[in-house]
């Protein structure tokens, strides 16, 4: 290799890497911020504008954005594979911005529902593209960590939106200005769109479509004029469904390199979900990647969106007879608890290259359950408020140090190259389905059995995630000899 060039796989980190990381991570930040905002707006609307809203209606409104995310992930993921990443990389934040402005200007329940759906579609599209840019352009030794850092930006969205909502509501002292809070999402997505104007096409997509010279130009644009393409050049060409190249059953990551590349003579093809389920080994991979992700979705989104509502139900906020003061206090406590989402990600990222990911995921589910058990005990036996807050913080800390991070990582480790897209898509869809179920049913559980029923059900879901990870994970990573 020429002495004046550097290989993108082995080069040290540069500003270009951090630029790509920051720009691509804003999608995660926006999605988490939107979820936090929904949980703050719903109590305001129920108390001051629409007291007729039932628990089921609140859950259905909370699900609107998540349904949009599911649709956006599937729709824009497929379209970008066909037509290129760059247009949709810019179009998705523009879509979120449009939805936020629509909900702001309409100033009503119908406009909020439509706006949340549009915002969700845009966020889902961003989710399907952001990690691809990061994983393609990072040096091998930093690739896994940087994808995890992008995921951790969701914590920044949770914290930032909760803090800003608290200070703005306190300053305005008027719950009828709830729609102005949507301008926070407008601002974040406006910044995201501006940062993506000076961007270029995905090098991986260009290579997959045989446009090698353009891919080389794109890599130099991002990383510097002295950088040459590494193993990305071996990315297989895209072919239509039904046109198959050589396929092998690639072993899980424990037995191979994360950066293992297929030869240029191989070709990727679209594997249907039914194809994925035909083999016993793959069914186990589907179970391992999908069910824990769905369990994690119940906790991250179900509990996350309704954190202010749960805080009020647990008696952790102000007991003022004024409804607005109670909501404001619950938002303040939410902001403090959300800090432990970030701390959890920091712990998880520090361990992701050191600990076995099945152990991280199992332990995270179990310790998060222990936090909920402490929270339940504090509520049940009238222990000091500090005990309940510690339990809530422990739940968020261990959930995000473990399952919220590892469920995002595991699918790419356990599927073969040819099956990875379909396998990851199926797992991500299961995760969002779990999120929708959590958001839909938590208000109903509160109505049916109070906050204790919510805590017990979420604990059971987390224990299910831990059990599936432990039992099925051992079979996937250490298959029996006769298989």
N, C-alpha and C positions, 0 to 999 in steps of 0.2 A: 504494500500500500504506500502511496506517496507520503513523504514525511510531513508535508504541509497540510495533510487532511486528517480528520479524526472520524472515527466510526461512531455513529449515533448510539450504538448499543453499549459502548464502553467509555464514552466521553464523560467528563465531569459535568455537574449541573451548571447551567448558565441562566442568565436572565430569561432567555426564550422559554426554557422549561417552566419557570415560575409564572411567566406570562400566560402560557397555555393552561397551567393549573388553575390560576386565579379566574381566568375568563370562563373556563369550562365548569368550574365549581359553583358559579353563581346560580346554575339551575337547581342544584341541591339546596342552596340557601333560600331560593325563592319558594320552592315547594314546601319546605319546613315552615317558612314564615307564613305562607298562606294557611297551612293547617293551624298554626297558633292563632292567627287572626280570626279564623272561623270560630274557634272556641271562645274568643272574647266577644265577638259580635252577637252570637246566638243568645247568651243570657241577657244582653242589653235589649235585643228585640223582643224576647219573651216577656221581660219585665215591664217594658215601657211602650212597646208598639203593638205587639201581637200576643197578648196574654192567652189567646185561644189556642196557641201552638201546643199540640200534644207532645208527649215524649217521643212518639213515633215520628212525628213531623220534624222535630228537632234533629233526630237521627238521620232522617231522609235528607234534610238540607245539608247536614254535615257530610253526607256521602257524595253529594253532587260533584265536588271537586275531585274526589277519589275515582269516581266513575269516569270522569274526564281524563284523569291520568292514565287509567287502564286503556282507554280508547286511543289516546294520543301516543302511548308507547307502542301499541301494535300498529297503528296507522302510519306514523312518521318513521318508525323503524323500517317498515317494509318499503315505503316510498324513498327513503334516503338510500337504501341499498340499490335501488334501481336508478335514481336520478342524481345521486351525489349528496354529501352531507352539508355542504356549505350553505345552500339556499335555506334548508330547514333549520340549520344552526342559527340563522338570523330570523327566520320566520316565526319560530316558536316563541322567543321573547316578545316579538311584536304582537303575537296572539294573546299572550298573558297580559300585556299592557292594554290591549283593546278590551279584554274582559274586565279588567279592574276599573277602567274608565266607564264602561257601560254600567257596572254595578254602582259606581259613584254617582253618575248623572241620573240614573233611574230612581235612586233613593227609595226603593221599595223592595218587598219580598220577592216579587217575580223577577225584577232586574238582578237582585242578588243571586238567585238560583241560576239564571242564565249566565251571568257573569262568572260565577264560580265554575260552572261547567266549561266555559270557554277557557278560563284560566287553567283549569285542570288539563285540558287537551294540550295546551301549550307546554305546561310543565312536564307532562308525560313524554312529549316529543323531545324535550331537552334531556330528560333522563336517558332516553334511548341513544343519544349521540355523545353526551359529554364525556363519559368514561372512555369511549373509543379514541377520541383525540388524545387523551392523557396516556392511555396504554400504548398507543402507537409511537409516541414521541419521546417517552421517558427512557433513560438508560436502563438496562436490564436490572441492575442492582437496586434501582429506586422504583421500579414499575409498580409492584404490589403496594408499597407504602404510599405512593402518590395517589393511586386509585382510592386507597383508604382515606387519605387526607381529603380528597374531594367529597367523599361520603360524609366526613366529619364537618364539612361546611354546613350541613343541615343544622347542626347545633348552633352555629352562628346565627342562622335564620330564626331559630326558636328564641334565642336569647334577645337578639336585637329587636325583633318585632314586639315581644312581650314588654321589654323596657320602654320602647318608644310609645307603645299603646298606654302604658301606665302614666308616663309623664304628660302625654297629650290629653288623656281623659281627665287627669288631675287639673291641668291648666284650663281646659274648656269647661269642666264641671257641668257638662250637658250631655246626657246619653243620646239625645236626638241627633247628635253629630256623628253617630256611629259610622255613617258612610264615608266620612272624611278619613277614617283609618285606612280605607282601601287605597288611598294615595301613597301609603307606604310601599305597597306592592308595585304601584305605578312607578315610583322612584327607583326601586331595585331593578325592575325589568327595563326601565329606560337606560340605566347604567349598563345593564347586561347587553342590550342591543347596541349601544354606542361602542362598547369594547369589541364587538364582533364585526363591526364594519370593516376594519382593517385586519382581515383574516384571509385564509385561503383554503382550498379544498383539502380534504383528508388525504394524506399520502397513501394510507392503506387502501382507501377506496380506489384511488387512481391506479395503484399497482394491481389490485384485484380485477381491474378492467383493462389491463395491458398497457396503461399509459405511464410507462416507466420514466420517460424524460420529464413529464410534468410532475411526477412524484418527487424526483430529485430536486426540482426547482422548489417545490413546496417545502421539503425538508430544509433546504438552505434558507428559505424565507423565515421559517420558524426559529431555526437554531444557529444559523451562521453560514457564510459562504464557504467555509472550510470543512463542512460536515458532509459525509457520504452515508448513504443508506446501508443499514446492516441487514439483519435477518428479515426485516420487513419485506425485502425484495423477494423472499421465497414465499410470500403469501400466495395461496392458490388462486387461480383465475375463477371468476364467477361463471357459473353455468346455470341454465334454467333447470327447473324441477324436472326430474326424470332423466337428466343427463349426468351419469355418475362417473366419477373418477375412481381411483383406487381408494378403498376404505379399509381402515384397520381399527380394531378395538383398542384405542389408546388407553393405557393404564392410568390410574389416578396419579395426582401430583406427588404422592409419597414415593412413587417409583419412577418419576421422570422430571425433567426440568420444566419450570413454568413457561419458559420461552421456547420450548421445543417447536421447531418449525417443520412443516411438511415440505416435501420436495416440490419444485416448481411444476413437475409433471402431474401432480395431483390436482384435482379440481373440487371445490366445494359444491354442494348441491343442497337444496332445501329438503330437510328431513321433516316429515309431518309428525305431529304429536302421536298419532296412532302407530307410526313406524317406531317411534321412540319407546313405546310400551310393549313391543312384541317380545323382547328378550328379557329374561329374568334379571340379569345384571342391570339392565337399564331401568327396569321397574324399581329396583332398589335405589338407583341414583335419583330417580324422579321423587320417590318418597323422601329421601334424605334432603334433597334440595328444596322441595315444595312445601312439605308439611311444617318443618320448623320456621320457614319464611312466613307462612301464613300465621303461625302462632306469634311470631315476632310482630307481624303487622297488627294483630289485635292489640298488643300492648303499646307499640309505638304510636299508632294513630288513634286507636280507641281511647286509651288513657290520655295520650298527648293532646288531642283536640279538646277533650272535655276536662282537662286538668282544672281550669277555673271552677267549673261546675262541681267537680269532686271535692275541691278544696272547701267550697262553701258547704257541701253536704257533710264533710268531715268536721266542720267547725274550726277549721284552721285559719279562717279569715275573720274580719271584723264581725261582731254580732250586732252592729248598728241596725236600728229599725229601717234606716234608709237603704233601699235596694241598690241605689247607685254606689253608695259607700261600700256595701258588701262586695259588689262586682269589682270595684277599684282595688279593694284590699286583696281579693282573690287573684287579680292580675299581678299585683306586687309579689305575692307569695309564689305565683307561677314563674315569674322572672327569676327568683332566687333558686327555685328547684331546677329550672332549665339550665342553670349553670353546670349542674352535675351531668347533663347530657354531654357537654363539651369535655368535662373532666373524664367521663367514661370513654369517650373517643380517644383522648390523649393516652389513657392507660392501654386501651386496646391496640392503638398504633404502635406503642412502645413494645408490645408483646407479639405483634403479628408475624414478625420474622423469627421469633424465638420459640414460641409455644405451638404445639400441635393444635390446629384450628378446631378439630372436634372437641378437644378438651376445653378450649376457650368458649365454645358455643354452649356445651353442656353446663360448664361451671357458671357461665353468665345467666342462663335460664334459672339455675338453682339458687344463685345468690340474689337475683332479682325477686324470686319467689319469697326468699327469706325477708327481704325488705318489705314486701307486701304483707307478710305475716306479722312483722313488727308493727306496721301501720294498722292492721286489723286489731291486733291486741291493744294498741294504744286507744283506739276508738271504742273497742268493746269494754275494756276495763277502766276507762277514764284516766289513763295515764297522762303525765304532763304533755303539753303540746309539743315540746321539743322532741319527745320520743317519736311522735307521729311524723314530724317533719324529717327526722333522721331516717325513718323507715321509707318515706317517699323519696328522699334523696338517694338512699341506697338502691332502691328499685331502678331509678333512672341511671345511676352510675354503672351498675353491673349489666343492665340491659344493653347499654350502648357500648360498654367495653367488650361485650360478647356478641350476642345474636344479631344486634342491629348492624354490626360490622361484618361478622363472619358469614351470615347468610348471603351477603352481597358478594363474597369472595368464593365460597365453596363451589358454585356451579361450574365456574371456569376450570376448576381443578379436577372435577370428577367425570366430565364428558370428553369424548374424543373430539378432535378438531372438526370432523364432519357433522357431529351432533351438537356441538356446543351452542350454536345460535338458537336452535329449537329448545334445547334443554334449559338454557338460561331464560329464554322467553317464557317457557312454561312455569319455571320456578318464580319468576318475577310476577307473573299473572296470579299465581297462588298467593304470593305475598300481598298483592293489592286486594285480592278477594278477602283475605283475612282482615285487612284494614277496613274494608267496606262492612264486613260483618261486625267488627268491633265498634265502629262508629254508629252503625244502625242500632245495635242492641244495648249499648251501655246506657243511653237514656231510658230505654225500656226496663232494663234491670234495676235502675234506680227507682223507677215507678213501681215495679213489682215487689222488690224486697229491700230497697234502700241501699246505702253505700256498702253495707256488709256483703250483700249478694254480689255486687260488682267485684269487690276484692276477691271473694272466694272463687268466682268464675275465672277471673284473670289469673289467679294462682294456678288453677287447674289447667288452663291453657298453657302456661309457662312450663308446668311439669310435663305436659304432653310433649312440648318441644324438646325438653331435655331427654326424655325417654326415647323418643324417635332418633334423636341425634346419636345417643350412646349405643343403642341396639343396632340400628341400621347402619350407622357410620362404621362400625367395626367390620361389618360384612362387605361394605363397599371398598374400604381402604385395605382390608386384609381378608380377601375372599378365600373361601374354603378351597382346598387343593383339588377336590373333585370337580370344581367349577372351572 
